Amino acid sequence: MAHREPKPLPIAVRVFPVLDGGKERAHSRKRGRRPEAILVIDTESSTDPTQKFIFGSSRLIVGGRCLEEVLFYADDLQDTDCLTLELYVANHPADTAREGAKQIRLMPRREFVEYLYRLAYKARVWIVGFNLPFDLSRLAISYSPARGLFGKRSVVTVSTLL
């Protein structure tokens, strides 16, 4: 086995210096306000390279209690798959608080996007998801190329950090 010449790698080190006298300076940190309402969403997509949207779910949490559960599906979902979701909704009650909706709502993607808009934009409900950028991209109704500053290409160099 041939030995290769070692190559230097850049290393990033984060340093927190101790100020004079060994006392740490108190940092003023604003506490973020805790949202009253949160909409948690997740989507499922196909496993092929297109990763086409199939269906998703959401829960509306207000004051720490789930008030509504929603299942939403692709506008062009096959009838057999729609039937599967309809049967699920018919046979499973919503897992909500006493004052919440008792039945899971089922809606097509376009209707869910309007629901999402009303909650996120109009009511300022926080949106939470594990991989939110991907999930939101599956819900997009249309897109267009960026214009102005955002339409220009830029090169980003990424270095290896140990």
VENUR-V621498 format. One record per backbone hydrogen bond with DSSP energy under -0.5 kcal/mol. CO is the residue of the C=O (numbers start at 0). NH is the residue of the N-H. Records with the same first field share a line. If there is no record, write none. Layout:
CO->NH + NH
//
This chain:
9->161
12->14
14->16
16->18
18->21
19->22
26->28
27->29
35->62
36->125
37->39 + 60
38->40 + 127
39->58
41->56
43->53 + 54
47->50
51->45
53->73
54->43
55->71
56->41
57->69
58->39 + 60
59->61 + 66 + 67
60->37
61->64
64->61
65->96
66->100
67->59
68->104
69->57
70->106
71->55
72->108
73->76
77->81
78->82
79->83
80->84
81->85
82->86
83->87
84->88
85->89
86->90
87->91
91->103
93->95
96->99
101->93
104->70
106->72
107->111
108->112
109->113
110->114
111->115
112->116
113->117
114->118
115->119
116->120 + 121
117->122
118->124
125->38
127->40
128->131
130->133 + 134
131->135
132->136
133->137
134->138
135->138 + 139
146->149
147->150 + 151
148->151
155->157
//
